[in-house]
Amino acid sequence: MQRTPAERVVRAYEKLLKLYPDPASLARADIRDTRKQLKNLGLEKRVRWLIEAAREIMDLHGGEVPMSYEKLVKLTGVGDYTASAVLVFGYGSPVPMVDANIARVVSRIYGLKSGDRGSIKDALTQIVPKDEAAAFYDALLDLAALVCKKRPLCDVCPISAVCVYASRRG
C-alpha cells in the first residue's frame, strides 16, 4: 500500500468495516467477495490470511483481538510490525514498532545502523511515551514521510538539534 493514495485506503477501509465490523463477521466472510473489496489496494493475496486470522480470533480468543504480542504473532499472517501496530494503535501500548520508515528516522537520530532492529527497538523503548504511544508513532511516521525522507530535509527538521545524522551533515 506504499503507493496507494490515502483517500483510496480510507474509502476501502470504511467499506470493509461496514461489511465486517467484527472478527465474527470477517470469519464468516466469503474469500472471493472479500478479495474484490481489497483488490484496488493490492491486498487481495492477503485476504485468506485475514479471514484465517479472524477465525483464529474467534476459535482461540473468544472473538477478542489478543492484547499480547506473543498471541498476536501466532495468528495467521501477523508478523512483528502488525502485532506491534495492533498493540500501539488498538490498545495504546507503548511497545517498539519498527518499519523501514521508523528505522530510518530512529537510526539517524541516534546514529545507529538502520538494519540494527534490536538497537532501534531499544531506543524506541526508551522514548515512546507511556500514555501517548499512538500519537508518538503518528508523529514519527509523519516526520519520516515529510522531512526525514531518503533524502532528508535536515534544515527544516524540528528535531535536527538532537539528531546525530543532522549534526554530521552540518
ChimeraX attribute file (.defattr): number of C-alpha atoms within 10 A of each C-alpha:
attribute: neighborCount
match mode: 1-to-1
recipient: residues
	/A:1	10
	/A:2	6
	/A:3	7
	/A:4	11
	/A:5	10
	/A:6	11
	/A:7	9
	/A:8	12
	/A:9	15
	/A:10	11
	/A:11	11
	/A:12	17
	/A:13	15
	/A:14	13
	/A:15	14
	/A:16	15
	/A:17	13
	/A:18	10
	/A:19	14
	/A:20	16
	/A:21	12
	/A:22	15
	/A:23	21
	/A:24	18
	/A:25	15
	/A:26	22
	/A:27	21
	/A:28	13
	/A:29	17
	/A:30	12
	/A:31	17
	/A:32	11
	/A:33	10
	/A:34	19
	/A:35	17
	/A:36	13
	/A:37	18
	/A:38	19
	/A:39	13
	/A:40	14
	/A:41	17
	/A:42	12
	/A:43	14
	/A:44	17
	/A:45	11
	/A:46	13
	/A:47	22
	/A:48	17
	/A:49	15
	/A:50	22
	/A:51	23
	/A:52	18
	/A:53	22
	/A:54	26
	/A:55	23
	/A:56	19
	/A:57	22
	/A:58	19
	/A:59	13
	/A:60	14
	/A:61	13
	/A:62	13
	/A:63	16
	/A:64	14
	/A:65	21
	/A:66	19
	/A:67	14
	/A:68	14
	/A:69	17
	/A:70	11
	/A:71	15
	/A:72	22
	/A:73	17
	/A:74	13
	/A:75	21
	/A:76	17
	/A:77	17
	/A:78	17
	/A:79	13
	/A:80	15
	/A:81	14
	/A:82	17
	/A:83	23
	/A:84	22
	/A:85	21
	/A:86	20
	/A:87	24
	/A:88	21
	/A:89	15
	/A:90	12
	/A:91	14
	/A:92	16
	/A:93	21
	/A:94	23
	/A:95	21
	/A:96	25
	/A:97	23
	/A:98	21
	/A:99	13
	/A:100	11
	/A:101	19
	/A:102	23
	/A:103	23
	/A:104	20
	/A:105	26
	/A:106	24
	/A:107	22
	/A:108	19
	/A:109	20
	/A:110	15
	/A:111	14
	/A:112	19
	/A:113	14
	/A:114	17
	/A:115	12
	/A:116	11
	/A:117	17
	/A:118	11
	/A:119	17
	/A:120	23
	/A:121	16
	/A:122	11
	/A:123	17
	/A:124	19
	/A:125	15
	/A:126	12
	/A:127	12
	/A:128	19
	/A:129	16
	/A:130	14
	/A:131	11
	/A:132	14
	/A:133	22
	/A:134	22
	/A:135	15
	/A:136	17
	/A:137	21
	/A:138	13
	/A:139	12
	/A:140	17
	/A:141	17
	/A:142	14
	/A:143	18
	/A:144	20
	/A:145	15
	/A:146	12
	/A:147	18
	/A:148	24
	/A:149	14
	/A:150	11
	/A:151	7
	/A:152	17
	/A:153	13
	/A:154	19
	/A:155	11
	/A:156	10
	/A:157	15
	/A:158	11
	/A:159	12
	/A:160	18
	/A:161	12
	/A:162	11
	/A:163	19
	/A:164	17
	/A:165	19
	/A:166	19
	/A:167	12
	/A:168	8
	/A:169	7
	/A:170	9
